[in-house]
Amino acid sequence: MLTAYAAKKYLLPHLLRECFVFIEAHVSPKNVCQVYEFATVLEAHHLIYECLNIIDRQTHHVLTCSTFPSVSVSTLETIVSRPYLNIYSEFSLYSAVHLWAEEECKRRSVEIEMENLRIVLDTVLPHVRFLAMTAEEFCKGPAKNGLLSKDECYAIFMNLAIPGIVPMPKGLSSDMTKRAVPPDFFMASRFKPTGFHSPVRPVRVCGIRFTVTNHDIFLVGVGFPVRLDTNFFSVRQPKYDGNLRFLYKIQEDKIEREDMAVSFSLARDKDVRLRLRKTYYVRKGIECELELHVNSMLAEDVVIPNMRNRKKEDTVDGITFHFHQFNRGQANNASEIMEFSEIYYYF
């Protein structure tokens, strides 16, 4: 990581790339927090994506690692605020947070007292889901060690008995949902096919234009419902190659572009799900466009969906996608243009 800092400072992109490859191959629960902090400083978004996946799926090993109490407060806040974590109980997360707070008091050279613990956990404690604990877990931990006031403990006990009976104190989470392992990816839907028909013209271009309005995401794939015609008998499953172009508008007059070679196969009974070898980082509020150019036209033995029910917006797990019209005014009239039906992402 130190070599990567130097490569970044002295503008050595080849060395920096090799450092990233090495680091990505050696990320583990023992060092994931340190790598995450490094990747955040260097804005290495592909590394951030890998780190978040490890944190979300191997949470127990991350929390029990000997280096966890030394993470930065911003990293701790990121972990505790994650909507999905692979933990048996919220109590294990709270225990790790409490241990971190004691070490933070030592680093700040202050007494390990409840008042100081509350100060160092000021931005972290609101994300701990006390209501996701059992009454026994809450009694053994937060209620016993004095980190919370009597009024706060009373409100939590009341809500554990009868949810919503009294309002939760300011600065404490009212979320009762137990955290679980996240899915491989989340899915936003542009439209659901209501039927299929043979294309009037061969399909050569497929794309989508969208803006994520309220959260940064990692784009991991797309889906489009092109299938083999069930009326045509064949044992083959044709494979196609193409180029996927990712366009995003940084400023009004500046557009960045990245290209990726892709391949996919058609089936009779399921849509095409195209997973990307490289994730794309999408900032909130930035208009993005994905455009797939297939090397050989999809013309024979295929059916395409009816696209009359396209959504303008879709919200999944609090992430809102705003869709724009995708068209190609200069496209060849000899081919048909489709839209992607699904966006696969992580956050």
Beta strands, then each sheet from edge to edge (+ up, - down):
strand 1: 186-189
strand 2: 196-197
strand 3: 203-212
strand 4: 217-224
strand 5: 227-228
strand 6: 239-251
strand 7: 254-265
strand 8: 272-282
strand 9: 287-298
strand 10: 302-305
strand 11: 313-316
strand 12: 319-324
strand 13: 336-339
strand 14: 342-346
sheet 1: 1+ 14- 4+ 8-
sheet 2: 2+ 10- 5+
sheet 3: 7+ 6- 9+ 3- 12+ 11-
sheet 4: 7+ 6- 9+ 3- 13-
end
